[in-house]
Amino acid sequence: MLLALLGFLDILVGIFLIFKIGFLFWFGIVWVLKGLWSVISSAGSGFWLDFLGWLDILAGGACLAVSFGLEFWIFFWLGVAMVLKGLYSLVMGIS
């Protein structure tokens, strides 16, 4: 159930990045911390390449950059990747 909730929040972050709306600064901080937690805990378990954790860090950084007025074309695609990651997490959390 927690995975489904995090998947829903991933979808929100992706939508916020795509359309540049909402609480980008606060979601950026939370998502960078969430990504760092994921990468560090995965490394502690011996899994050194946590792609989804790094995606969280990149998306959080993009949210922070957009909140400060910086926009790059890659932020749109990071938003799309976050929506896809969220859909995957939502489906895995429900099933």
Helices and strands as residue ranges (DSSP letters): H 2-19, H 24-44, H 51-67, H 74-94
